[in-house]
Amino acid sequence: GEVTFGFDGTGIATTMTVTVYDLAGAIVYQTTQTDVSEITWDGAGLANGAYIYVITATDGTNTFDGNGTVFINR
C-alpha cells in the first residue's frame, strides 16, 4: 500500500518536506515538493515494520510541522 502525507493548512503548500526514518534514526526516504497539498510514499524496498515520519510544510506565511509513526506490512 501507499501512505499519503498532507498538512492542515488551507490550499496548497508552497513547500512540503517529508522525511521518513527507520527506528535506528537513519533516513530511508526524503522528498521536498512545491505547490502540493499531499505527498504519497510507497515504502518500496523497505522491510515490514514501524517507521517515523516528519512533515514540514509552509503556505508562504505559516509553517506547519507534524510527525508520527507509519507501519509497513506487506
Number of C-alpha atoms within 10 A of each C-alpha: 9 10 13 9 17 19 22 12 14 8 11 19 25 15 17 26 18 22 16 23 18 17 12 8 10 9 14 15 15 14 12 14 15 14 13 17 20 15 17 11 15 11 19 10 7 14 12 11 12 14 20 18 20 16 21 18 27 19 20 10 6 9 14 14 13 14 13 10 13 15 13 16 11 8
